[in-house]
Every structure is written in C-alpha cells, then in structure tokens.
Amino acid sequence: MNRYSEIIKLVAENHGETYSAVYQEIQEALHFAATNPDELARQRYRNTFGDNEPTPEEALEKLTTILRELV
C-alpha cells in the first residue's frame, strides 16, 4: 500500500467506513468535479488534473503537492 492508500485507509477507519467506500466516494467526487455543469468548476478541475480523471491516490498526491507549494 502506498502513502496515499494509507491515508484513505486512515480516513475510513476514523469514520467507521470501509476502504472501498471511501475510495468510491473520492472517485465520485472527482467525477462530479470533472463533469460539473458549471464551466468555471470544470476549468478549475482541468487546471489541476488535466483532461483525465485521476485515481483517488493520484488526486491526493497532486493536491498534496499543491498544498506544499502554498506553504
């Protein structure tokens, strides 16, 4: 399990959910962002992730990188 899978596992444990449920919820949130009817929201998504939907692990890695650059 990689670092980001471990984060998903910890979130699941802390919220009394299964790993699969948290993973799926993240996937659904990413898909919603990618297909959001609001053009500005889709543009922000594309600026962050490009044209592909990342896996939850890839999304966490990208978001972690962005946050590190801000501090």
Backbone hydrogen bonds, N-H to C=O, Kabsch-Sander energy under -0.5 kcal/mol:
donor,donor_aa,acceptor,acceptor_aa,energy
6,E,2,N,-2.2
7,I,3,R,-1.5
8,I,4,Y,-1.9
9,K,5,S,-2.4
10,L,6,E,-2.5
11,V,7,I,-2.4
12,A,8,I,-2.4
13,E,9,K,-2.5
14,N,10,L,-2.7
15,H,11,V,-1.3
16,G,13,E,-1.0
17,E,12,A,-2.9
22,V,18,T,-2.0
23,Y,19,Y,-2.8
24,Q,20,S,-2.6
25,E,21,A,-2.2
26,I,22,V,-2.2
27,Q,23,Y,-2.3
28,E,24,Q,-2.7
29,A,25,E,-2.1
30,L,26,I,-2.5
31,H,27,Q,-2.5
32,F,28,E,-2.6
33,A,29,A,-2.3
34,A,30,L,-2.3
35,T,31,H,-1.8
36,N,33,A,-0.7
39,E,37,P,-0.7
42,R,38,D,-2.1
43,Q,39,E,-2.6
44,R,40,L,-2.3
45,Y,41,A,-2.1
46,R,42,R,-2.9
47,N,43,Q,-2.5
48,T,44,R,-1.3
48,T,45,Y,-0.5
49,F,45,Y,-3.5
50,G,46,R,-2.0
52,N,49,F,-0.7
59,A,55,T,-2.7
60,L,56,P,-2.5
61,E,57,E,-2.2
62,K,58,E,-2.6
63,L,59,A,-2.8
64,T,60,L,-2.3
65,T,61,E,-2.1
66,I,62,K,-2.3
67,L,63,L,-2.4
68,R,64,T,-2.3
69,E,65,T,-1.8
70,L,66,I,-1.0
71,V,67,L,-0.9
71,V,68,R,-0.5
